[in-house]
Amino acid sequence: MIGIRGVGPNVPEFSSGSPAELAELRERFEGEHCVRVAGFLQPELFARIVRGVQSASFYERSHGEIGQEGCMEPNSTLATLLLAANDERLFRVIREITGCGPIGCFDGRVYRLDPDTGHHDSWHSDMADNRMIAMSVNLSHEAYTGGVLQIRERDSEEIVHEEPCPDAGDAVIFRLDESLRHRVTAVDGDVPRTAFAGWFKSQPSFAAVLKGGGWSA
């Protein structure tokens, strides 16, 4: 099983999965531009992360015409997630599944789409800032309604994949390409859509980020 578990207060441990599992995920990714990795954050670590998110402060963040979201202030929970997502073993797995080039780092944030607040996400490509592959990890402790990830072709506008609410702790990995656009549909009901989301980038390296290169997410 591909997944991350907690072995200490802030030290995650990564499991890379079997060759058969990786081959199945790659075949699915090639056909649908997207795969779900079940149980990516294993229960103990997921519970710890959710506690951190629930006690965190969020601020309103605008992405211009693309969307509006609640974004978690940087804290130790985000640091743990970024450390886990920048594991070289995870980079190798992502390359095996997606066929992308060398990965320098994962750049991400925790965001929330809250019903009845004006939060929204419109069609866009994310093709900027050395981004190659996107990943979103579901941090909602309850199932939300709506909030479907949709991927469509840029020219025909045909929707080629839809990914409804993943289970808690699941990761969704999807392709970024100039020929594609993606969005998250409106969230309904009372449960917000909360996720750790961002991009695997060709550069900078994670070592450079730690030395002060900074994040742009």
URHUWO-V466762 format. One record per backbone hydrogen bond with DSSP energy under -0.5 kcal/mol. NH is the residue of the N-H (numbers start at 1). CO is the residue of the C=O. Records with the same first field share a line. If there is no record, write none. Layout:
NH->CO ; CO
This chain:
3->1 ; 15
4->40
5->13
7->11
12->10
13->5
15->3
17->1
22->18
23->19
24->20
25->21
26->22
27->23
28->24
29->25
30->26
31->27
32->28
33->29
35->173
37->171
38->36
40->37
41->169
42->4 ; 40
45->42
46->42
47->43
48->44
49->45
50->46
51->47
52->48
53->49
54->50
55->51
56->53
59->71
61->69
63->67
66->63
68->120
69->61
70->112
71->59
72->110
73->57
79->75
80->76
81->77
82->78
83->79
84->80
85->81
86->82
87->84
90->87
91->87
92->88
93->89
94->90
95->91
96->92
97->93
98->94
99->95
104->201
105->201
107->199
108->106
109->197
111->109 ; 195
112->70
113->193
114->112
117->114
119->114
120->68
121->184
122->66
124->182
128->126
131->128
132->200
133->200
134->174
135->198
136->172
137->196
138->136 ; 170
139->194
140->194
145->188
147->186
149->163
150->148 ; 183
151->161
152->181
153->158
154->179
157->153
160->151 ; 158
161->151
163->149
164->162
169->138
170->167
171->37
172->136
173->35
174->134
175->33
176->132
180->177
181->152
182->124
183->150
185->148
188->145
192->190
193->113
194->192
195->111
196->137
197->109 ; 195
198->135
199->107
200->133
201->105 ; 199
202->130
206->104
209->205
210->206
211->207
212->209
213->208
214->209
